[in-house]
Amino acid sequence: MSGHILVVGSINMDLVVRTERHPKPGETVLGTQFQTFPGGKGANQAVAAARSGGKVKMIGRVGNDPFGETLRKGLQENQVDTTCVLTTPDTSSGVALITLDAQGQNTIVVASGANALLSPQDLRDFAPVFEGASILLLQLEIPLATVARAIALAKLYGVRVILNPAPAQPLPPNLLAQVDYLIPNQYELALATGIEVVSLATDALHGLGTPAVIVTLGGNGAFVSTPEQKVHIQGHTVPVVDTVAAGDAFVGAFAVALAEGKDLLEAVEWGNAAGAITVMRPGAQPSLPLREEITAFLQNDRRK
């Protein structure tokens, strides 16, 4: 691997309730189980990359509360360098309220807490961490101005940029033009471009200057688009327990594969395998696979 993977993003505690079905507006349903799991899209992707074999550093914020201490410890236990994770006084750590139905499908409400205070100035203070990085991983659970500053620093130091545009929101064309690998799902792709048809939406992004778009399709795999090729990589049929961190598993494993020199399609296959393993297990970070599990999964799949 030519350099470390740098993640700039959110760190949350997930508060998860299981129920047979999601409630309708104004309705109360009874849950069957309550659990807490370390989460946040940024932290999930950092752990996913570390478990996939990457050397990972993270920039983020937690609150000065028990959740913050637990979240920092969880990252460290997964070999993520937390030197640049700041503790924010008089502010709660981010939390995600997650409802899981009997099919493993989720609804999520995020209270950003300390994540909302991760600022462009924080990144200026940590600019040396960008030097020597191979990949920058970004999501949208932190302020957009901070995302933009992270991309600017990555370009300054010659670092490749992966953006997972979630939660979905419209994005300025000049920001999209600086992203090397955009990894949305279909909804996020449509909101980013205003175009419903996947192939046309990816073409629009290439027109802006985004060279590679990988659209995650859940169990149907991923659609890979560059100006030179469009390829559908098949997904894997597996029993679904919990879909919460599947996209984050994909992104983290994909980043490690790229950093190790794998080509685009092989890196997507790594991401697909990591996502498939993740949905078979409960929780966000606890479900993320180890490198040897991804390798074994792919080897077994090729024998079929």
N, C-alpha and C positions, 0 to 999 in steps of 0.2 A: 504494500500500500504506500502510495507516494506521500501522503500526509494525513492529518487527522480529519475527522468529520466534525464540523462545528454546527451545533443546533442553537438557534436563537428562537425562543418560543415559550409557550405556556407550561405551567406546572400546577396541576389541580389535584384535589382529592375527590374521587368519584364516590358518590353516595347512591347505591344501587338498590332498587326495589324490584323484585320479581312479582309478576301478576299474570293471570291467564290472558288478559287482553288489556289494551290501553283504554283508559277512560275517555268518554266523550266530554265535550265542554260542559261543565256544571255537574258532572257525574262523579261519584266516589265509588271506587272498587277496592276490594280487599287484596292486599299483597300477600305473598307466601313466604318471602325471605328478604332480609335486609343485610347488606354487606358494604364495607368500605374497601376501596382499592386505590392505590396511587395511580394517577392518570394525568390528563392534560395532553393535548396533541403534541406539543413540543417535547415534553418528558417522555411520552410514549415512543416517539420516533427516536429519541436519544437512546432509550433502553433497547429498542428493537435493533438499532444499528450496533450497539455494543454487544448484544447477544449474538448477532450475526457475525461477529468477529472484528468489528471496527474499533479503532481508537477514537473515543468520542469526548468532546468537551461541550459544555452547555453554558449559555448565557440566559439568565432568567431571574425572576423574583418570586419569593415566597413571603408569607406574612410572619410576623413575630408571634406565632401561636403554635399549639401542639401539632396541628396539621403540617405546618411549615417544617418543623423538626423531623417529622416522619417522612415527608416527601424528600427532603435533602438526603436523609439516611438511605432511603430506598434507591435513589440514583447512585449513591456511592457504593452500595452493595452490588449494583450491577455494573461496576467499573466505569461509571460516567464521571468525568472530572467536573466537580462542582465549585471550583475556585471562583468562577465568575457568576455563581448564583447568589444574589443579594437577599439579605433579610430586611424586610420593610417594616419599620416601626408603626404602631397604631393602625395597622391594616391587616385584614384577614387574608389568609391564603385563598387562592381560587378554589372554587368547588363546582362540581357538575352533578346535577340532580338527574339521575338516569332511571327510566322505567323500562324493564325488559319484559316482553310478552312471552307466551309459551313457545313461539317459534324462534325466539332469540332476537327478534327485531326490537329496536330501541327508539325511544324519544329522549332528548337531552336538553336540559336548560343549564346554561353556564352562568355563574356569578364570578366575574373575572377577578375581583379582589386585587391582590398585588400585581397580577399580570398586566392590568391596565396602566400601571405606573412604570413599566419597563420603557425607558425613554431613549431617544436618539443620543442624548448626552451619556447615558450608560454605555452605549456602544463606542462612543469616542474614547471613553476611559479604558475600554477593553480592546481597542484597535489592534494591539500587538497579537492578540489571539487569532486574528484573521490570517496573519502571516504564517505561511507553512501549511495552511489548511488545504485539503484536496476538494472538499465538498462543503457548501453551506446549505443547511436544511432550514426551511422557513414554513410557517403556517400563518393563519390569520386570527389567532386568539390573543394577539398583542396589538398595540396601536399600529395602524398602517404607516404612520410616519417612521416608526422604529423599523418596520419591515423594509421600507425604502432606504433608510440609512444603512441597514445591514447589507442590502444589495449593492449600494454604492461602495462600501468598504470591500466587499468581495471582488468587485470589478477592479478596484485599486490594487488589490493583491493577487489578481489572476486566479481567483477561486471560482469554480463552477457552482451555479446556483440552482437548487431544486426548490420549487414552491408548490406546496400543497394548499390550494386556495380554499381552505375551510376554517371556520364557517363561511359559506358562500356569500360573496358580496361583489358588487361591480368594482372593477379595478381599472386604474388609469392606463391607457395604452403605452405610455412611456415606461411604466413599471414592467408590464408584460414583455416589452421589447428587450429587457435586460435579463430575463429568466432563461436559463439554458434548458431546463426540463420542468415543464408544468404538469402536475399530476392531479387533475380534478376527477370527481365522479361526473355522471351525466348532468345532474342538476347544477353543480358548480360550473361546469363548462358552459351550459346555457346561460347562466346568470352573468358570467364573465364576458360573454360575446354577444348575447341577445339573439343567438341562433340555436334552434332546437335540433337540427340535423347534425349529428356528430361529425361527419366528414367535412361538412361545410364550415362548421364552427372551428375545427382544427385548421382548415385552410385559412380562415380569417386570422387566426393567431400567427400562422406562419407569415402572413402578409404584414403583420405588425413587427415581426422580427424574432418570434419565439421559435427556435429551431426544432424542438422536440416536444410533443404533447402525448402523454400517456393517460388515457381515460380509463379509470377503473370501473369495472362492470359487475362487481360482486362475484357471485358464483359463475358468471359467464366469462370471467377472465379480464382481459384488458385490450383496448384498441390503441395501437401505437401508430403515431402519425409524425412523419417528417416531410420536408419538401420532396424527398426522393421516393418515399414508400409509405404505404398504409397496410398494416398487418393486424389481424385479430389473433391474439394469443389465447388459446382455450383455457378456461378455468378448470377447477377440480371439483368433483362431486363428493362432498363430505357431509357428515351429520353436523348440523348447526346448533350450537349451544348459546353463543353470545357473539354478536357481530361488532361490539363496541370498538375494538382496537384493530380490526382487520385492515383498514386503510393505512393506519400508522405502521403496522407490521410490514405491509407492502413497501411503503416509502423507505423505512429504515433498511430493510434488506436490499432494496434496489440501490440505495446510496452506497452501501458497502460493496456490492458487486461492481458498480461503476468505478469506485475508488481503487478496486483491485485490478482494473483493466479489462473487465468483461465487456463485450459489446452490448448495444442497447437491447436487443431482443433477449439475450441471455440474462441480462440484469432484470428484465421484466419477468422472465420465468422464475427467477429467484424471489421476486416480490410476490408473484402469484402463489408460490409454494408457502411462503411465510404467512400470507393472509389466510390460506386454507387451513394451516395448522392452528392458527389463532382462533378461528371461529369455532373450533371443536372444544374450546376450554373457556371457563368463566373468568371474568375480570379483565381489566385493561392490561396493565403491565404484567401481572402473573401469567397471562396467556401467551405472551410473546415467546417465539421459539428460539432455541439455541442453534448455533451454526450447524452442529452435527445432526440436529433434527431436520433442518432444511435440506442438507445434503442427502440424508437417508430418504426423505420424502421424494425428492427428485429422482433418485436412483430407482426406487420402487415404482414410481410412475413410468419411467422409461422401460421397465421390464414388462409392463402390461401390453 
